[in-house]
């Protein structure tokens, strides 16, 4: 009951009207601020003026005081919101940057693994030709051929298999290190640009001078 009566009191209603006008002006809603000043404030001023015994000059001074209080409060709220928004954007940017770095490290690990695999594969063909030659060369041929001919066949088979195993892996591993560096540089520059593009306040605060003439007209009509 107390809260409802307080919200409906002429003084609180007038302060609320001033606050709405100031906030809408600050957020860039010029039409909304004008609508409040044109349609709501005059009625609220008249309603409040009927509840006080102050003369015209004192009423105007009191209205200016009320308006300045609500305008300052709106400015403080806008400043606090801008600070919060800026910190939030920077926090998000930091998190995104960290995730990108983690992804880059994983790509680097994959590249290192491929490089190690290439080195291991390069060593495998050394033992294969001797085993295959022993299995595939018939004994009569081994007896007929000289030791020099067997060595030539062994070297040729080793070269062919070594080339087949190494060519696909070499093409793949050469790409990763450079691609990784480009990815890291591009993403970090994008994050830096986003951090620099924090939103600035949109509108300007409402001043009592802008509504002083309207207040004078309303008070003169009341008198």
Secondary structure by P-SEA (a helix, b strand, c coil): caaaaaaacaaaaaaaaaaaaaaaaaacaaaaaaaaacccaaaaaaaaaaaccccaaaaaaaaaaaaaaaaaaaaaaaaaaaaaaaaaaaaaaaaaaaaaaaaaaaaaaaaaaaaaaaaaaaacccccaaaaaaacccaaaaaaccaaaaaaaaaaaaaaaaaaacaaaaaaaaccaaaaaaaaaaaaaaaaaaaaccccccbbbbbcccaaaaaaaaaaaac
